[in-house]
Amino acid sequence: MNRKAILLFLIGWITVVPVCGQSSGIMPRRSSSVKIPAQSSKAETCETELQGVAREVASALPDSVHETFAFDPLAVDMLGFDKRMSDTKESFLLRNNTANRLSRVVLKLTYRTPDGQMIDYRTRTVECDLLPHSTRRCEVESFDRSKNYYHVDSPPSRVSGRPFKVSFQLLRYDIVVEP
């Protein structure tokens, strides 16, 4: 009986092993394997060698694009400056005069007495989003931390203070490029 069991096992083994050695669907059969030719020199080409995919080269941007995005010192106007004596912030309106969406406007603000004597100057970056041909209200920290000054166009206070005028220079702005 042992001999019959061993014999059946061997017969089963011999018939099953070749079947299991065939493709299981994961690896290709030996007869259908892909052969990659060895490249011994660049001069030799093989018919089965894979060709590269053609690349389309984007054309260079015309010079007019650079002119379109050139800095324009008149691109932004400042309107309606306000700073009362009790305020810790200065508020104003920025108007975008361009056809582009702007952000991060850098201004040089110069503060003077009504007779023209300079009080202070500073450069401020105003984080804002200015749509084309639109106006937006913005605020920055005041140069006057002691609350002694007020803008000449702001409502007067009961307490005496020092009036000032402000002028600005546009130094920089970012053009928002949307995908």
C-alpha positions as YAML, in Angstrom:
chain: A
units: angstrom
residues:
- id: 1
  name: MET
  ca: [0.00, 0.00, 0.00]
- id: 2
  name: ASN
  ca: [2.88, 2.31, 0.68]
- id: 3
  name: ARG
  ca: [4.28, 1.63, -2.74]
- id: 4
  name: LYS
  ca: [0.99, 2.52, -4.39]
- id: 5
  name: ALA
  ca: [0.74, 5.80, -2.43]
- id: 6
  name: ILE
  ca: [4.32, 6.78, -3.32]
- id: 7
  name: LEU
  ca: [3.77, 5.81, -6.94]
- id: 8
  name: LEU
  ca: [0.56, 7.87, -7.14]
- id: 9
  name: PHE
  ca: [2.36, 10.79, -5.52]
- id: 10
  name: LEU
  ca: [5.21, 10.63, -8.04]
- id: 11
  name: ILE
  ca: [2.85, 10.34, -11.01]
- id: 12
  name: GLY
  ca: [0.86, 13.29, -9.71]
- id: 13
  name: TRP
  ca: [4.05, 15.25, -9.15]
- id: 14
  name: ILE
  ca: [5.35, 14.57, -12.64]
- id: 15
  name: THR
  ca: [2.06, 15.57, -14.27]
- id: 16
  name: VAL
  ca: [1.51, 18.69, -12.09]
- id: 17
  name: VAL
  ca: [5.03, 20.21, -12.24]
- id: 18
  name: PRO
  ca: [5.01, 20.89, -16.02]
- id: 19
  name: VAL
  ca: [1.54, 22.47, -15.70]
- id: 20
  name: CYS
  ca: [2.70, 24.68, -12.85]
- id: 21
  name: GLY
  ca: [5.79, 25.64, -14.81]
- id: 22
  name: GLN
  ca: [3.60, 27.18, -17.50]
- id: 23
  name: SER
  ca: [2.61, 30.83, -17.42]
- id: 24
  name: SER
  ca: [0.49, 31.79, -14.47]
- id: 25
  name: GLY
  ca: [-0.57, 35.05, -16.08]
- id: 26
  name: ILE
  ca: [1.93, 37.11, -14.14]
- id: 27
  name: MET
  ca: [5.07, 36.38, -16.13]
- id: 28
  name: PRO
  ca: [5.11, 35.99, -19.92]
- id: 29
  name: ARG
  ca: [5.90, 32.65, -21.45]
- id: 30
  name: ARG
  ca: [9.40, 32.10, -22.68]
- id: 31
  name: SER
  ca: [8.33, 32.06, -26.28]
- id: 32
  name: SER
  ca: [6.57, 35.45, -25.99]
- id: 33
  name: SER
  ca: [9.23, 37.29, -23.99]
- id: 34
  name: VAL
  ca: [10.32, 40.70, -25.24]
- id: 35
  name: LYS
  ca: [13.89, 40.85, -26.46]
- id: 36
  name: ILE
  ca: [15.70, 44.12, -25.99]
- id: 37
  name: PRO
  ca: [18.58, 44.48, -28.41]
- id: 38
  name: ALA
  ca: [21.95, 45.37, -26.99]
- id: 39
  name: GLN
  ca: [23.42, 48.59, -28.35]
- id: 40
  name: SER
  ca: [27.00, 47.91, -29.29]
- id: 41
  name: SER
  ca: [27.38, 51.10, -31.30]
- id: 42
  name: LYS
  ca: [25.20, 54.00, -32.33]
- id: 43
  name: ALA
  ca: [25.68, 53.23, -36.01]
- id: 44
  name: GLU
  ca: [23.89, 49.88, -35.73]
- id: 45
  name: THR
  ca: [20.10, 50.02, -35.71]
- id: 46
  name: CYS
  ca: [17.75, 47.15, -35.17]
- id: 47
  name: GLU
  ca: [14.25, 46.88, -36.61]
- id: 48
  name: THR
  ca: [12.78, 46.03, -33.21]
- id: 49
  name: GLU
  ca: [14.42, 49.00, -31.44]
- id: 50
  name: LEU
  ca: [11.90, 51.38, -29.89]
- id: 51
  name: GLN
  ca: [11.74, 54.92, -31.30]
- id: 52
  name: GLY
  ca: [11.43, 58.03, -29.11]
- id: 53
  name: VAL
  ca: [8.17, 59.94, -29.02]
- id: 54
  name: ALA
  ca: [8.25, 63.15, -31.06]
- id: 55
  name: ARG
  ca: [8.47, 66.28, -28.92]
- id: 56
  name: GLU
  ca: [6.64, 69.47, -29.85]
- id: 57
  name: VAL
  ca: [8.65, 72.55, -29.00]
- id: 58
  name: ALA
  ca: [6.70, 75.54, -27.74]
- id: 59
  name: SER
  ca: [7.45, 78.69, -29.66]
- id: 60
  name: ALA
  ca: [9.27, 81.50, -27.88]
- id: 61
  name: LEU
  ca: [7.14, 84.30, -26.44]
- id: 62
  name: PRO
  ca: [7.05, 87.41, -28.59]
- id: 63
  name: ASP
  ca: [8.67, 90.59, -27.32]
- id: 64
  name: SER
  ca: [5.27, 92.23, -26.98]
- id: 65
  name: VAL
  ca: [4.56, 90.03, -23.95]
- id: 66
  name: HIS
  ca: [7.48, 91.57, -22.09]
- id: 67
  name: GLU
  ca: [6.20, 95.02, -23.01]
- id: 68
  name: THR
  ca: [2.73, 94.09, -21.74]
- id: 69
  name: PHE
  ca: [4.06, 93.22, -18.29]
- id: 70
  name: ALA
  ca: [6.52, 96.11, -18.02]
- id: 71
  name: PHE
  ca: [6.35, 98.20, -14.84]
- id: 72
  name: ASP
  ca: [4.09, 101.24, -15.12]
- id: 73
  name: PRO
  ca: [4.50, 103.88, -12.37]
- id: 74
  name: LEU
  ca: [0.93, 105.06, -13.09]
- id: 75
  name: ALA
  ca: [-0.63, 101.61, -12.73]
- id: 76
  name: VAL
  ca: [-1.96, 102.28, -9.23]
- id: 77
  name: ASP
  ca: [-3.51, 105.43, -7.74]
- id: 78
  name: MET
  ca: [-3.97, 106.22, -4.06]
- id: 79
  name: LEU
  ca: [-7.25, 107.91, -3.10]
- id: 80
  name: GLY
  ca: [-8.99, 109.00, 0.09]
- id: 81
  name: PHE
  ca: [-6.17, 108.84, 2.66]
- id: 82
  name: ASP
  ca: [-7.48, 108.82, 6.26]
- id: 83
  name: LYS
  ca: [-5.72, 108.92, 9.63]
- id: 84
  name: ARG
  ca: [-7.34, 110.49, 12.65]
- id: 85
  name: MET
  ca: [-5.26, 111.39, 15.65]
- id: 86
  name: SER
  ca: [-6.59, 108.47, 17.72]
- id: 87
  name: ASP
  ca: [-6.00, 105.91, 14.94]
- id: 88
  name: THR
  ca: [-3.16, 103.40, 14.97]
- id: 89
  name: LYS
  ca: [-3.77, 102.55, 11.31]
- id: 90
  name: GLU
  ca: [-3.82, 104.56, 8.13]
- id: 91
  name: SER
  ca: [-6.47, 103.70, 5.56]
- id: 92
  name: PHE
  ca: [-6.69, 104.59, 1.90]
- id: 93
  name: LEU
  ca: [-8.07, 103.40, -1.40]
- id: 94
  name: LEU
  ca: [-5.89, 101.84, -4.10]
- id: 95
  name: ARG
  ca: [-7.16, 101.94, -7.68]
- id: 96
  name: ASN
  ca: [-5.83, 99.54, -10.30]
- id: 97
  name: ASN
  ca: [-5.52, 101.37, -13.65]
- id: 98
  name: THR
  ca: [-4.39, 98.30, -15.60]
- id: 99
  name: ALA
  ca: [-6.13, 95.41, -17.35]
- id: 100
  name: ASN
  ca: [-4.23, 92.95, -15.09]
- id: 101
  name: ARG
  ca: [-5.03, 91.61, -11.65]
- id: 102
  name: LEU
  ca: [-2.48, 93.05, -9.19]
- id: 103
  name: SER
  ca: [-1.31, 92.04, -5.72]
- id: 104
  name: ARG
  ca: [1.39, 92.96, -3.22]
- id: 105
  name: VAL
  ca: [1.76, 96.66, -3.97]
- id: 106
  name: VAL
  ca: [4.91, 98.36, -2.63]
- id: 107
  name: LEU
  ca: [4.58, 102.07, -1.88]
- id: 108
  name: LYS
  ca: [6.94, 104.76, -0.61]
- id: 109
  name: LEU
  ca: [4.92, 107.04, 1.66]
- id: 110
  name: THR
  ca: [6.24, 110.53, 2.47]
- id: 111
  name: TYR
  ca: [4.71, 112.50, 5.34]
- id: 112
  name: ARG
  ca: [4.95, 116.33, 5.37]
- id: 113
  name: THR
  ca: [3.57, 119.24, 7.33]
- id: 114
  name: PRO
  ca: [1.00, 121.39, 5.49]
- id: 115
  name: ASP
  ca: [3.78, 123.89, 4.62]
- id: 116
  name: GLY
  ca: [5.92, 121.13, 3.01]
- id: 117
  name: GLN
  ca: [8.47, 120.21, 5.73]
- id: 118
  name: MET
  ca: [9.18, 116.47, 5.75]
- id: 119
  name: ILE
  ca: [8.15, 114.60, 8.89]
- id: 120
  name: ASP
  ca: [8.92, 111.02, 7.90]
- id: 121
  name: TYR
  ca: [9.05, 108.58, 5.00]
- id: 122
  name: ARG
  ca: [8.82, 104.82, 4.75]
- id: 123
  name: THR
  ca: [8.29, 101.95, 2.36]
- id: 124
  name: ARG
  ca: [5.27, 99.73, 2.92]
- id: 125
  name: THR
  ca: [4.11, 96.54, 1.24]
- id: 126
  name: VAL
  ca: [0.34, 96.42, 0.95]
- id: 127
  name: GLU
  ca: [-0.99, 92.87, 0.66]
- id: 128
  name: CYS
  ca: [-4.12, 93.26, -1.45]
- id: 129
  name: ASP
  ca: [-5.93, 91.80, -4.43]
- id: 130
  name: LEU
  ca: [-6.75, 94.47, -6.99]
- id: 131
  name: LEU
  ca: [-8.94, 93.36, -9.85]
- id: 132
  name: PRO
  ca: [-8.51, 95.13, -13.21]
- id: 133
  name: HIS
  ca: [-9.87, 98.71, -13.20]
- id: 134
  name: SER
  ca: [-11.19, 98.41, -9.64]
- id: 135
  name: THR
  ca: [-10.66, 100.17, -6.31]
- id: 136
  name: ARG
  ca: [-10.04, 98.58, -2.92]
- id: 137
  name: ARG
  ca: [-9.72, 99.91, 0.64]
- id: 138
  name: CYS
  ca: [-6.42, 99.07, 2.35]
- id: 139
  name: GLU
  ca: [-4.90, 99.62, 5.78]
- id: 140
  name: VAL
  ca: [-1.34, 99.80, 7.08]
- id: 141
  name: GLU
  ca: [0.10, 100.47, 10.52]
- id: 142
  name: SER
  ca: [0.51, 104.19, 11.14]
- id: 143
  name: PHE
  ca: [3.89, 105.90, 11.24]
- id: 144
  name: ASP
  ca: [2.49, 107.87, 14.23]
- id: 145
  name: ARG
  ca: [2.71, 105.54, 17.21]
- id: 146
  name: SER
  ca: [2.34, 108.34, 19.74]
- id: 147
  name: LYS
  ca: [-0.98, 109.50, 18.21]
- id: 148
  name: ASN
  ca: [0.12, 113.11, 17.78]
- id: 149
  name: TYR
  ca: [-0.63, 113.53, 14.05]
- id: 150
  name: TYR
  ca: [-3.78, 113.56, 11.94]
- id: 151
  name: HIS
  ca: [-4.25, 113.78, 8.17]
- id: 152
  name: VAL
  ca: [-5.39, 117.21, 6.98]
- id: 153
  name: ASP
  ca: [-8.52, 115.75, 5.31]
- id: 154
  name: SER
  ca: [-9.54, 113.68, 8.36]
- id: 155
  name: PRO
  ca: [-12.15, 115.05, 10.74]
- id: 156
  name: PRO
  ca: [-10.56, 117.31, 13.34]
- id: 157
  name: SER
  ca: [-10.41, 116.16, 16.95]
- id: 158
  name: ARG
  ca: [-11.06, 118.22, 20.07]
- id: 159
  name: VAL
  ca: [-7.53, 117.67, 21.28]
- id: 160
  name: SER
  ca: [-4.87, 119.71, 19.53]
- id: 161
  name: GLY
  ca: [-2.63, 117.69, 17.21]
- id: 162
  name: ARG
  ca: [-0.32, 118.20, 14.28]
- id: 163
  name: PRO
  ca: [-1.75, 117.99, 10.77]
- id: 164
  name: PHE
  ca: [0.14, 116.27, 7.96]
- id: 165
  name: LYS
  ca: [-0.15, 115.61, 4.24]
- id: 166
  name: VAL
  ca: [0.99, 112.46, 2.56]
- id: 167
  name: SER
  ca: [2.37, 111.70, -0.89]
- id: 168
  name: PHE
  ca: [3.19, 108.31, -2.38]
- id: 169
  name: GLN
  ca: [5.41, 106.74, -4.98]
- id: 170
  name: LEU
  ca: [4.59, 103.37, -6.56]
- id: 171
  name: LEU
  ca: [7.72, 101.20, -6.33]
- id: 172
  name: ARG
  ca: [6.47, 97.75, -7.27]
- id: 173
  name: TYR
  ca: [3.46, 95.52, -7.77]
- id: 174
  name: ASP
  ca: [2.91, 91.89, -8.65]
- id: 175
  name: ILE
  ca: [0.80, 90.81, -11.60]
- id: 176
  name: VAL
  ca: [-1.34, 87.78, -10.78]
- id: 177
  name: VAL
  ca: [-1.08, 85.15, -13.50]
- id: 178
  name: GLU
  ca: [-4.00, 82.77, -13.37]
- id: 179
  name: PRO
  ca: [-3.83, 79.35, -15.00]
...
